[in-house]
Each structure stands twice: as C-alpha cells, then as structure tokens.
C-alpha cells in the first residue's frame, strides 16, 4: 500500500490501499488523523511518500504560515511507530515528470484540486521508479 503526500495547510494525498484508491486534499490536521489511522492499520505494509520541504531564507516566511513541517513530522513519527517505509521526493521531480497530460492519461487528473494533483504526481514518480507503472503506459 502506498500513501503519497503534498504537505501543507491544505494537504493533498493519494492513497493506493488494498483495492481502493483515494485522491483528495484536506486541512492539514484532518489529514494527519487519516494518515495516522492508515499507518496504524497497514503498518509495515504501507509506504509513505512525501514531498520534501526544505526551509531556506526564501521559504522561511512560508514555513511559518504552512503546516507542511508539522504534517511531515506526523508522517515521520507514524512511520517510526508503525514500521512504515518512508520515502522523500523532490517537488521538481513530480512536477517535471508527472505532467497534467500524463495524469490525464492515467485517469488521475483532478480538476480544481492542485494539492491532490501534486500528491498524484508523487504517486506516479514513485510507481514508475518501483515498477508499478510501466513508462510505456505514460
């Protein structure tokens, strides 16, 4: 099972769990409750993939206004407690590789939900890197 996350005040997520997929965005703390429940349920069968958030002089103001670091903290702690695999991916890798056209081709494009789409982008990158999606499917 895979959970990919675009952390922030509005957190986007894509979850490929057992036989169902979920793709949406929620306020950060509401998402953290769901993520914790999934980590608890699936434990070491769950891989959590999240978008790397680096605090620089330019992002410092945004970091103070964003819940991204808190969401990442909850994900890291859930992975530690429940034995989930944790993978960090660069934002540029997702945006450059999993374009809107590729999301549309895979049926993963959600109009009007930017953060949910970004989480789906991270899913596509992870899935291709790990052989779950073949590049020719894109």
N, C-alpha and C positions, 0 to 999 in steps of 0.2 A: 504494500500500500504506500501511496505517495501523497504528501501534502506539500504544495508549493505556496510560498507566501510573498506578497509585496507589502512589507510592513509600513505602517504609518497611522496617522489619526484615523483615516479611513483605510482599513487593511483589506487588500484583495487576496483571495485564496482560490486555489484549485486543488480539489481533493479527489484522488482516484482510490477509492476504498472498496474492497471486495468487488461487488458487481455494480457499483454506482459511482457516478462522478458528480461532483458539486463544484460550481464556479460562481462566486459571488464576491461581494465586498460588504464589510460590516464595520461599525465603530470598533476601535482597537480593543477595548476591554471585553466587549461582547465576543469578538473573535477569539481572544485569549481563552475564554471559558470553553468554547467549542474545541479549540486546538488541544487544550488540556484533556478534555474528555476523550478525544480521538487518541491521543498519546497513551492515555491510561487504558483504553480499550484494546489497542493494537500492539502496544509495547514495542518489542524488538522487530515486529513485522512492519513497522512504519518508518519510512524515510521522510524526514522533514528537510525541505529545500527552501532557503530563504534568500532574499535579495540582500546583498552586502550593503551596509550603510556605514560609510566612513565619515567621521567628523573631521572637517577641515576648518580653516578660518572662514571659508565661504559658506559652509553648511552649519556653522555654529548657531546662527540665529534660527535656522530651520529646525535644528536639533532640539532647541528649547521649546519650540512650538509643536513638535511632532512627537508622536508616541512610538516611533519606529524603534528606538533603543529599548523601550520597555517591552514591546512585542518580541523583539529578538531575545531579550532576557528571559521571558517566559518560555519561548521555544527552546532555548538552550537548557533551561532548568528542567523542562518536561523531558527533553531527550536524555538528560543525566538521570533523572529519577526512574524513567520507564525503559531506558535502554534503547531508545530510538536512534537510528543513524541520523546525523546532522550534516547537511551539505550547504555551503555558502556559494552563491553565484554572483558574478558581477552584473550590474544593471545593463551595461552596454552589450554584454553577450546576448542577453534575452532580447533587447530591442533591435539589435542588428540582425540576429539570426531568425527569430520568430516574428516575422513581419505580419502586418494585418492580412495580407494575401495568403500567407501560409496558415494563419489561424482560421481564416475562412475556409480554406481547402480542407482542413481537418475538422471543421464544424465546431470550432472553439472560440469563434469571434462573438463577443457580447457587445452590442451597440450601447453607448451611453455609460458603460462601466469601465472606466480607464484602469482602475486598480485591479479589478478582476481580470481584465485582459492581460495586464502585466504579469499577474500570477500564472495565467495560462501560458504566457511566453516562457516563463521559467520552467514550467512543466515540459514544454516541447524541447527546450535545450537539454534538460536532464534526460528525457526519454530518448532522444537521439543519441546522446553520449553513452547511454546504457543499453542500447539496442532494443528499446521498447517500441520505437518508431523507426522505420527504415527511411533513410534520406530520400529514396525514390518516391516515398509517399507524399513528400512535400512538393 
